[in-house]
Amino acid sequence: MNEIASFGARHRARRSGLSAVGALALALGLGGCPDDPTPKAEIAPGIFADSFGEALERSTPEQLATFERGHAVALRRFSRETGLGPYFNLASCAGCHERPVTGGSAGRYRNFLLVGQVLPDGSFQNVGVNGV
């Protein structure tokens, strides 16, 4: 075997050896890791509804009506004509409040301070730029 062929054979052997070592390290690294390193917290029975986004089965008729009214408000799409101001990102509450289901939490990226006054006729009047 000439010197060039010998060098090529040694180079291929070294490269395949490094590939085998890399594959073994990867397999050992992945095999040693659990799928979910954070254990799930156990939730006490009776704390939540059977599924998120649903009213509790033991709700009174008044509580159920309040829940349904809140759900309807969260899904309602607002427009400028119905009071949506120019500084809002989306047209419904559920556009942001959707974690883990409609009406849930939202990412915190801004605080709101709504300013207004209740008039003698019971209506609410925004103060400032759209009450913000």
C-alpha positions as CSV (number, residue, x, y, z in Angstrom):
1,M,0.0,0.0,0.0
2,N,1.4,3.4,-0.9
3,E,1.8,6.2,1.6
4,I,-1.3,8.2,0.3
5,A,-3.6,5.2,0.5
6,S,-2.3,4.4,3.9
7,F,-3.0,7.9,5.1
8,G,-6.6,7.8,3.7
9,A,-7.3,4.5,5.4
10,R,-6.0,5.8,8.8
11,H,-8.1,9.0,8.4
12,R,-11.3,7.0,7.6
13,A,-10.7,4.8,10.6
14,R,-10.1,7.7,12.9
15,R,-13.2,9.5,11.6
16,S,-15.5,6.4,12.0
17,G,-14.1,5.9,15.5
18,L,-14.9,9.5,16.4
19,S,-18.4,9.0,15.0
20,A,-19.0,5.9,17.0
21,V,-17.8,7.6,20.2
22,G,-20.1,10.6,19.5
23,A,-23.1,8.3,18.8
24,L,-22.4,6.4,22.0
25,A,-22.1,9.6,24.1
26,L,-25.4,10.9,22.6
27,A,-27.2,7.6,23.3
28,L,-26.0,7.5,26.9
29,G,-26.8,11.2,27.4
30,L,-30.4,10.8,26.1
31,G,-31.0,7.5,27.7
32,G,-30.0,8.8,31.1
33,C,-32.5,11.7,31.0
34,P,-36.1,11.2,32.2
35,D,-38.8,12.5,29.8
36,D,-40.0,15.0,32.3
37,P,-37.5,16.0,35.0
38,T,-40.2,18.0,36.9
39,P,-42.6,15.8,38.8
40,K,-46.2,16.6,38.5
41,A,-47.9,18.1,41.5
42,E,-50.8,16.2,42.9
43,I,-54.0,18.3,43.0
44,A,-56.3,17.7,45.9
45,P,-59.7,16.2,44.9
46,G,-62.6,18.7,44.7
47,I,-60.5,21.7,44.1
48,F,-61.1,22.1,40.4
49,A,-63.9,21.3,38.0
50,D,-63.7,18.0,36.1
51,S,-62.0,19.9,33.3
52,F,-60.6,23.4,33.1
53,G,-63.0,26.0,31.7
54,E,-66.1,24.3,33.1
55,A,-68.2,25.3,36.0
56,L,-68.1,23.2,39.1
57,E,-70.8,20.6,39.3
58,R,-71.8,21.7,42.8
59,S,-72.3,25.3,41.6
60,T,-75.6,26.9,42.8
61,P,-77.9,28.2,40.0
62,E,-76.7,31.8,40.8
63,Q,-73.1,30.8,40.6
64,L,-73.7,28.9,37.3
65,A,-75.4,32.0,35.9
66,T,-72.5,34.2,36.9
67,F,-70.0,31.7,35.3
68,E,-72.0,31.6,32.1
69,R,-72.3,35.4,32.0
70,G,-68.5,35.8,32.5
71,H,-67.8,33.2,29.8
72,A,-70.1,35.0,27.4
73,V,-68.3,38.3,28.1
74,A,-64.9,36.7,27.6
75,L,-65.9,35.5,24.2
76,R,-67.7,38.7,23.1
77,R,-66.0,40.5,20.3
78,F,-65.9,44.3,20.8
79,S,-65.6,47.0,18.2
80,R,-65.0,50.7,18.4
81,E,-68.7,51.2,18.3
82,T,-69.2,49.0,21.3
83,G,-66.4,50.5,23.4
84,L,-63.1,49.0,22.2
85,G,-60.5,51.7,22.3
86,P,-57.6,52.2,19.9
87,Y,-55.0,50.9,22.3
88,F,-56.1,47.3,22.7
89,N,-54.4,44.4,21.0
90,L,-57.3,42.1,20.4
91,A,-61.1,42.4,20.1
92,S,-62.1,40.0,22.9
93,C,-60.9,39.2,26.4
94,A,-60.3,35.6,25.3
95,G,-57.8,36.8,22.8
96,C,-55.3,37.2,25.6
97,H,-56.9,35.3,28.5
98,E,-56.7,31.8,27.1
99,R,-54.3,29.8,29.3
100,P,-55.0,27.0,29.9
101,V,-58.5,27.6,28.5
102,T,-60.7,30.6,27.7
103,G,-61.0,32.9,30.7
104,G,-57.7,31.8,32.1
105,S,-54.6,33.8,32.6
106,A,-52.6,35.7,30.1
107,G,-48.9,36.6,29.6
108,R,-48.0,39.6,31.7
109,Y,-46.7,42.2,29.4
110,R,-48.4,45.4,30.6
111,N,-50.4,46.7,33.6
112,F,-53.6,48.6,33.1
113,L,-55.1,51.4,35.1
114,L,-58.6,52.2,34.1
115,V,-59.9,55.6,35.3
116,G,-63.5,56.7,35.2
117,Q,-66.5,57.8,37.2
118,V,-70.0,56.5,37.7
119,L,-72.6,59.1,36.7
120,P,-75.8,59.8,38.6
121,D,-77.8,57.8,36.0
122,G,-75.6,54.7,36.8
123,S,-73.6,54.8,33.6
124,F,-69.8,54.8,33.6
125,Q,-67.7,57.5,31.9
126,N,-64.1,56.9,31.0
127,V,-61.7,59.7,32.0
128,G,-58.6,60.4,30.0
129,V,-57.8,58.7,26.7
130,N,-60.4,55.9,26.7
131,G,-60.1,55.5,30.5
132,V,-56.5,54.4,30.2
